[in-house]
Amino acid sequence: MHHLNSHRTLALLVVLIVGIVGGASATAAIMRSGTPVREVLAQSTNPQGGDGRTLYLQRVTIPGNTPLAAHTHAGTQIAAITTGVLRYTVLKGKPVKVLRPNALGTKPDVIRTIKAGETYDVKAGYSVIEPAGTAHQVEVIGATAVVIYVASLLTTGEPVSTPYIDIDMS
């Protein structure tokens, strides 16, 4: 019986290693292609106080020198940039706040408010608060990939983001 368990353990270990290496290779291939990688780290449907909504925690990795198309989010997002520099442009909607931790370790300081028509380079260590429906676009500045941790509260079933097309009939 011990012999059989050893073979099962070894087989499971091989599958795990192949999965990890394969996943890392797939992620590396995607990164080389200039496509962002979005990983859902946790999610909760109908969290307390959020009936009919889903709360997400995601890690988004955007390769260096990569622009993302203009888009909106149906719910509020809070995003912390951990590496790289993200050029952030608000196209339309409510302003986006840029925050940084303060020396006291309490509520972060608002260092900038990006209004429609404005652009700001958000550096590693800073965070942004994106109001629902605000149209924006981002671009990674430089060769260093940007890694962002994103918390989103969306109506259950809503997409994480929606492409934004400005149709101004004036």
TIMISE-912590 format. One line per 10 residues: number of its first residue (from 1); for each residue x, y, z of C-alpha. Coordinates in steps of 0.05 Angstrom, whole numbers. Layout:
# TIMISE-912590
NUM) X Y Z | ...;
***
This chain:
# TIMISE-912590
1) 0 0 0 | 57 48 17 | 87 34 -52 | 21 54 -86 | 15 119 -46 | 87 137 -65 | 69 130 -139 | 7 172 -130 | 46 225 -93 | 100 226 -147;
11) 48 229 -202 | 12 287 -167 | 78 323 -158 | 96 315 -232 | 27 341 -253 | 35 400 -206 | 104 418 -232 | 82 412 -305 | 22 456 -289 | 65 509 -256;
21) 118 509 -310 | 65 507 -365 | 27 564 -332 | 90 605 -324 | 107 592 -397 | 38 611 -419 | 41 675 -378 | 109 692 -406 | 84 681 -477 | 25 726 -465;
31) 70 779 -435 | 115 777 -496 | 54 787 -541 | 35 853 -506 | -30 826 -478 | -48 841 -405 | -57 782 -358 | -117 787 -310 | -118 738 -251 | -177 734 -204;
41) -146 723 -135 | -212 722 -96 | -285 737 -107 | -348 738 -65 | -419 741 -91 | -469 777 -47 | -419 801 5 | -449 830 68 | -478 898 49 | -472 883 -25;
51) -532 841 -44 | -535 829 -119 | -461 847 -127 | -396 811 -134 | -332 835 -100 | -268 818 -138 | -194 820 -121 | -151 815 -182 | -78 821 -203 | -69 852 -271;
61) -1 851 -305 | 9 896 -366 | 73 888 -407 | 119 947 -416 | 104 998 -470 | 32 973 -477 | -29 1018 -486 | -98 993 -467 | -160 1015 -504 | -208 1064 -473;
71) -258 1031 -426 | -305 1039 -367 | -323 997 -306 | -395 987 -284 | -375 993 -210 | -323 1029 -169 | -252 1002 -173 | -194 1014 -127 | -126 997 -157 | -56 996 -126;
81) 3 999 -174 | 60 957 -147 | 111 961 -205 | 123 1006 -264 | 90 1071 -287 | 19 1075 -314 | 0 1136 -356 | -72 1147 -338 | -120 1191 -379 | -191 1207 -359;
91) -233 1217 -421 | -303 1229 -393 | -339 1223 -327 | -323 1235 -254 | -251 1250 -233 | -204 1195 -212 | -166 1204 -147 | -92 1186 -142 | -69 1168 -72 | -5 1150 -36;
101) 7 1122 33 | 26 1173 86 | 81 1167 138 | 31 1153 194 | 3 1091 160 | -68 1119 165 | -116 1140 110 | -76 1152 46 | -64 1223 21 | -99 1246 -43;
111) -41 1274 -85 | -78 1287 -150 | -148 1288 -180 | -148 1270 -254 | -207 1305 -288 | -235 1292 -358 | -184 1312 -410 | -125 1305 -362 | -68 1255 -359 | -23 1235 -301;
121) 33 1184 -293 | 16 1140 -234 | 79 1109 -203 | 90 1045 -164 | 66 1054 -93 | 8 1098 -113 | -66 1078 -118 | -126 1103 -157 | -200 1105 -143 | -241 1099 -207;
131) -314 1118 -201 | -364 1074 -238 | -375 1095 -310 | -313 1140 -317 | -283 1130 -386 | -208 1125 -384 | -148 1095 -419 | -81 1073 -393 | -12 1061 -422 | 49 1030 -391;
141) 107 1078 -396 | 174 1045 -406 | 196 973 -412 | 178 952 -341 | 113 915 -335 | 60 946 -291 | 29 901 -237 | -36 926 -208 | -78 897 -152 | -151 915 -165;
151) -212 910 -120 | -279 917 -158 | -350 917 -134 | -396 902 -192 | -468 882 -202 | -466 806 -208 | -461 787 -282 | -432 854 -305 | -367 850 -344 | -303 873 -309;
161) -294 927 -362 | -331 952 -423 | -298 984 -485 | -312 1059 -489 | -328 1091 -556 | -339 1166 -554 | -399 1182 -598 | -407 1256 -595 | -464 1279 -640 | -454 1354 -626;
***
